[in-house]
Amino acid sequence: MTSTAAALADAHRRAMATRPWSVDEFSALLQAPRVFLIGDATCFALGRIAADEAELLTLATDPDHRREGLARVALSAFHQAARDRGADAAFLEV
């Protein structure tokens, strides 16, 4: 899990203009109940289920792979995974 957390933290750092999340933050989230990961360090969506709602925690695409439709694919897979886990609504706080 640490290598996954490290890869996600590195990808997040490369993708975000504001404060990226740390390896420890990703590690804690990946171990948390009801948190799920879609994708890999090239493009990923990290979400959490609470009751019947899915929360998109973050979405990141490696800058070298932008404009390839990867985020669209990740979001579609996020929505399906959320439905599969019992969510009937999804939200994003910014």
N, C-alpha and C positions, 0 to 999 in steps of 0.2 A: 504493500500500500504506500510505503514511503516513496518509492520510485515513481508511482503514479502521482502522488501529491506533489513531488518535486517537479515532474514534467508539467503538470497543470499550472503550478505556481510560475514556472518559467514562461509558459505560453501566455498566462494571464498578464505577466509583467510586460511581455512584448506587445500585447494587444491593447492594453489600457493606457489612456493618457493620464488618468488620475491614479490614486493609490492602489497598486495591485495587492492581491491577497498573498499572504505568506504560505510557505510549505506547511507550517503548523496549522494555519487556518484551514487549508485544504484537507490536511490529514484528519483534523477533528470533524469536519463536515462529512468526509467520506466514511467515517466510522459511525456517524450519527444515525439513529433509526429514521426510516422513511425518507432518507436522502438518496437520490439516484443520479448517476452520471450517464450522459449520452455522448458518445463520440470519444475523441482522444485529444492529444495535445495539439493536433492540427486545427481542430475545431470542436468545441464542446459546449454542452449545456449542462448545468448543474441545477437540480431541482429538489424540492422537498414537498411531501404530501402532509397536509394537516386537515383532518376530517375529510371532507369531500372537495377540498381545494388543493390545487397544485401551485406552488410558488416557484417562479424561475429565479433562482438565486444569482446566476451569472451566465452569460453567453460570451464566448471569446473565439476569435478566429485568428490564427497566426497571420501576421501582416503579409507574409510571402504567399499566402493562399487566399487572400481576399478576392472577391468578385468571381468566385468559382461556384457559387450557390451552396456552399457547405453549411452556412448558418441556416439557410432555408430548410435544408435536409435535417439538420440537428433540431430545429424547432418543430418540424413535423414529427420527428421521432420522439421528442419531448412530450408533445401533446398525446401521442399514442401511448407512451409509457405511463403518463399520468392517468389516462383513462383506464388502462390496464390495472392500475393501482387503486382505482375507485374514485378518482377525482372527476367532477363534472363541471368544474370551472378552473381557470388558471389566471394568475395575476403576476404582475411585476411591479415592485415598488422602486421608484427612482428618486 
